[in-house]
Amino acid sequence: MSEFSFADSRELAQLQVADIIAGAAADALLSWSGRRPMTAYHEELKGTNLEAMFVGGMLPSVAMPDVQAPKPGEVSLVDGSAAFLRETGYIS
């Protein structure tokens, strides 16, 4: 891969769906971890497969392999995802 670019979600319905799922996942993690108030919506989400879509899917599984240390000023996708899961209280 020689080039990386971002698409505009206003032009691609697929990105709009991905944005909705990512937003719901982040909101659910924050709520389930106690960092946001729990609502009936969040309780209902517990009965869905939402967690399976992002843990081990969009985000790495809890059992992460060793990765090469990032260069100064860089954070790898795995490290950034793991930090997010730690900050939300999903993993310790």
Order of alpha helices (4+ residues) and beta strands (2+ residues): alpha-alpha-alpha-alpha
